[in-house]
Amino acid sequence: MSEHIHTFHATAFVENLPLKEVAAIFPKARVSPRQLGLSIPEGGEAYFYPFGAVVFLDASGAARESVLNRLRRSRRLTAEVVMEDFTLREEPGATMGFSDGTLSLDVLTNGRAEIVALTVAQSAAMEYYERIVDQLFVRLQDIAARLEVRGTVPLITRPLHRFIAKSISTRGEVLSVLHLLDKPDEVWEDPKMDSIYADLRAELDLSDRYDILESKLRAVQEGLSLVLDVARDRRLVLLELAVVLLIVMEVVLSLLRWR
């Protein structure tokens, strides 16, 4: 048996993909708590993940587009925001490991394919969140630049509150839907894949990228909290001034009545 080259193609969307709804679209799909698997009639496999990613294994461009179009019609998805490819070489007797960015395996079982597909899906979803966090970071820098120039912030704090809520929501979504710290059950069932899973995460820099996301989100939240404190202090000063002015007006009016 000669070697086979397998290609994983990941597509990430803005929207999440509830597995129950996806299962209703593809009744022949295999449902599990973590993902949904589908054998494509034209050849290849598709794996759907609740955090908005679809990974295809050895599926032609036409087959991928057919599945995605069916998904878009039922879920009204926006255009895909991230696409990522990953190559795997299967050869009997091959040493399991990475070489020039390609993973080599002696045999690609269904369980191993699901492990690779999940990791590639996480990588694609991670890139989507990286873009969101970078946008939040740019907005924070703009606010800080205005504060540096003007020495103050707008009196209306509602946009800041929304900005803080957005950063908190993004952080919670990263923590909850990617499950970056959880090993798939298939890893425990296949000891050989344990080290490969770790190498695969390292090859895609998932842990480092996750840590960077976390640090950026914390920086955004801390920066916004400081800006919000400045806004509150300014409102308090204005409130105190208003109280002083009211007292002065009351004194003046009292003096005028006595005259």
N, C-alpha and C positions, 0 to 999 in steps of 0.2 A: 504494500500500500504506500503510495507516494504522499508527499506532504500536501496539505490543503491550507489555503489562505482564507480565513474568515474575516469578514468586515462587520463591525458594529457601527451603526449610524444613529446618533441621538438627535432628537429634536425637542427643544424645550419651548413651552408656551407661557404666556403671562398668566393664564387661568390655571387653576388646579383641575385635576381630573378625578372626581369621585368614582371609585372602582365600580360601585353598583350601577351608576349611570352608564359607564363604559361597557359593562357586562350586558346591559340591555341593548346596546348598539351592536355588540358582537356576541350573540347568544352562544356560539361554539367556543368561546374563550375559556381558558382555565383560570379560575379565580383563587387567589390566596390572600391572606391578610396584608401582605406587603406589595403585591403586584398582580397584574393580570396578563396572562400569556395567550398568544394567538398564533396558530399555524396558518400562514398565508397560502391560499390555494395556488397562487402563481409560483410559490417557492419562498422559503425563508420563514422567520419568526418575527413576531412583534411583541414587545413588552411595554405595558402601560403602568405608569406610576402616579400615585395620587397627587404628588407635588408638581404635576404639569409636564412630565417628560415622557416621551415615547422613544424606545430604542428598537431598531430593526437589526436583525442578524441575517446576513446573506440574502437580503431582499433587493430586487432590482429597483431602479428609480421609479419605474412605472408602478410597481407593486406598492412601494412606499407612498407614492402620491395618491394611489387609489384608497389606501387605508386612511391617510390623513384627510382626504376630501370627505370620506364618509364620516369621519370624526367631526370635521368642521361643520358639516351640514346639520348634525344632530346637536352639537354643543355650542355652535356659533362662536368658534374660537377666532381670536385675532391671528394675524400672520405670525409664523414662528419667529422667535426672537434670537434663538441660539441654535446652532447646529454643530455637532462634533463627531468626528470619526475616530475609530480605533481598530487596529489590525491585530489579528491573532493567527499564529502559525501552528497548525496541528500536524504532528509527525510521530509515528510510532517510535518509541525509544528516545525521543528528544528529551534533552535536559530542560526541566521546567524553570523558566526564568525569562528575564528581559534581555533583548539584544537590539540595539539601535531603535529603541522605542517600540519594538514588536514583542509581544508575549508569545512564548513557545510552550506548548503543552504536548504531552504524549497522546492524550485523547481528550476531546471536548465533549463531556457529558452534558445532559440537560441541566444538572445542578451547577456545573461550572459555567455554563453559558449564562445562567441566571445571575451568578455572582458578578461576572464581567459586565453584563448588561446593567445591573444595579449601580455598579461603580461608575460606569460611563454616564448613566443618567444623573447621578449625583454631581458629576463634574460639569455636565451641561447646565444643570439647575444652579450650581454654584456660580457659574459665569453670569447667569441672569441676575443673581443677587448681588454679585460684584458690581454690575452696572448700576443697580439701584443705589447701593451704598456709596458708590463714587458720585452719583448725582446728589445724594444727601450731603456728602462732604463738600462738594462745590457750593451748594447753597449755604452751608454753614460758613464757608470762607467768605462768601459775598456779604453775609450779615456782619461778620467780624470786620471786614474791610469798611463797611459803612459806619460801624460803630467807632472804628479808629479815626475816620475822617470827621464825623459829626460829633463824636463824643457822647452820643445818646442813641436811643432807639425809639421807634414809633410808640405812641401811647396805646394804640390798639394791639393787644397781645394775642388776639384770637389766632392769627396766622402762626405765631410761635407755638401756641398750644397744638395746633394741627400738625406742625412740623415735628414736635416732640412725639405726638401720637403715632405719626408715620414711622419714625425711627424705632419706637418701641414695638410697633406691629411688625416691622421688618425683622427685628432681632428675634422676636418670638417665633416668626415663621421659619427663620433659618434654624432655630433650635428644635422646632417641633416636627417639621416635615422632611428634613433631609436625613435624620437619623444617622449622622456621620459617626457617632461613637458606638453604634450598635453593629455587631457582626451578624451577617445573615446566618440563618440556621444551616444553610448548605455548607458553610465553612466548617462548622462543628462536625458535620457528617462526612467531610472529606478532609482528612488531616493534611494531605498534600497541598490542598488549596489554602491552608491557613497562612503559610509564608507567602504564597503567591498573592493572596488578598492584600497582605501588608505591602508587598512590593508594588502591587497595582495602585494602591492608594498613594504610595510614595511617588510612583511614576507620574501620576496625575496631580501631585501636590495637594491632595485634598486636605490633609491636616494643617499644613502651613497656610493654605488659602482660607481655611475656616478660622484659624487664629487671627489672621489679618482682618477678616471680616468682623470678628468679634471686637478687636481693638479699635477699628474704625467706628463701629457702632457705639462703643462706649465713649469714644472721643466726641462723637456727634452729640450724644445725650448730655455729656458733661458740659460741652460748650454751650448747648442750648439752655441748660439750667442756669449757667452764669449769665447769659444774655437775658433770660427771663427775670433773674434777680435784679438786673440793672433796670429793666422795664418796670418792675414792681416798685423799686426804690424811687424812680422818677414819679410814678403815680402817687406814691405816699407823700413825696415832697409837694406835689401840686395840690393834693388833698389838704395838707397842713397849711399851705398858702391860702387855699380857699377858706379854711376855717378862720385863719387870722383876718382875712379880708372881711368875713362876715362879722367878726367881733368888732373890728374897727368901724364898720358901717353901723352896727348897732349902737356903739358909743357915740358916733357922730349924730345919729338920729336922736339919741337921748338928749344930747347937748342942745340940739336945735329945738326940741320940744320945751326945754327949760328956759330958753331965751324969750 
